[in-house]
Amino acid sequence: MAAGFEATLLERATAARRRVVLSEGDDPRVREAAGELAGRGIAAVTVLGGSETAAWAAGRAPGVSVRTPGADPMDGAVAEHLMRRKPDKAPTREAALAAASDPLRFAAALVALGEADATVGGAAHATGDVLRAAFWAVGPAEGTRTVSSAFYMVTRTHGVLTFTDAGVVQYPTAAELAEIALAAVRDRANIVGDAPRVAFLSHSTLGSAEGDSVTRVREAVARFRMLAPHVPAEGELQADAALVPEVHARKAPGGAVGGLANILVFPDLDSGNIAYKLVQRLGGATAIGPIVQGLARPCCDLSRGASATDIVLVAAIAALQAG
């Protein structure tokens, strides 16, 4: 699956034909990605930017539409939406119009208002900026309190693995870990399309060690099983027991995952972030993400080091998150 995952991802996004807003149209990488997305028919693409971006699109990417926050027919509707969502942040129309001129907020509001299906930003902004805009304009999905992230790791030996959370929730509680896992299960069904097998990771395997962090992971597993009793899940597991059937047979015989986990739930942000970068840099895996999970509508983040290819892949995932 791993070898063809990116191609399959783009094919499925093309079939979905979603409307994706790229909020940083002045960035050359975003422009290149927009041209590829539109040129290959992967998505109907709108970029946000000024007159230079509009001139670029007219001359080099005619399939890309351009909108300019602060000078757009939707400015008023976006401002009203932001006022309704957070009146304390935009107590007056003038304040709301000023907030609506921010590209990240404008893009997220377009998605919330049904003018687009997904938005992608973060090539030139910090993750916190992207998330604050998404929280303001979109908010969490119904019944969800925890917004988190995942990386889709395209590995040489274990196919496509979901690493979560590696970008948002620093010290998740047991309840938050369970919600993070549930969000990863839901998104993987749309993005990868295989049967989820969840491993809650720890330095302990089923009681081989004790401590507060181990107890928290065990409680998270119990909570997750109540939320999704149909999904195979185990924990607490060490990483080798989660991924290697022979090791699993020795350390945790008889479990539901059997050393074939494809969703790895990390106990905290430190471990998740370190793990994905080690697997990427030392193991040669492709890391696609961070993909924001748990929002009412897709608003995806990018690494500020993202390439145009990375942006295309994240946009494809955002399109699939839209269902």
Number of C-alpha atoms within 10 A of each C-alpha: 13 18 12 10 15 16 12 15 19 23 15 19 25 20 12 16 18 23 21 31 32 27 28 23 28 18 13 13 20 26 23 18 22 31 21 20 26 20 16 12 18 26 26 21 26 22 27 22 19 16 12 11 22 22 13 16 20 14 9 13 18 15 19 22 18 24 23 22 25 18 10 12 11 18 22 15 15 27 25 18 21 27 23 15 16 14 14 9 13 20 13 14 14 11 15 23 21 15 23 29 19 16 24 29 27 29 34 34 27 23 24 22 15 11 15 22 25 28 30 30 30 24 23 18 15 14 19 12 15 23 26 14 22 29 18 19 28 25 22 17 15 9 9 16 15 21 22 27 24 32 24 26 23 24 19 14 9 16 16 23 20 27 26 33 32 27 22 22 19 16 12 22 17 21 18 20 29 26 25 28 30 21 23 28 22 15 23 23 14 16 22 20 11 12 12 21 20 27 30 28 26 23 15 18 23 17 13 12 12 12 9 8 16 23 15 18 27 22 19 26 24 17 18 25 17 11 14 14 11 8 17 17 24 26 27 30 27 21 21 15 26 29 20 15 18 14 17 23 14 10 19 23 15 10 14 16 24 23 25 18 25 25 24 24 27 25 27 22 18 15 17 23 20 12 15 23 16 13 16 16 12 9 13 14 22 21 22 21 25 24 27 28 29 25 22 19 26 29 35 30 29 25 18 13 10 18 16 19 15 20 29 24 20 25 36 28 28 28 31 27 24 19 14
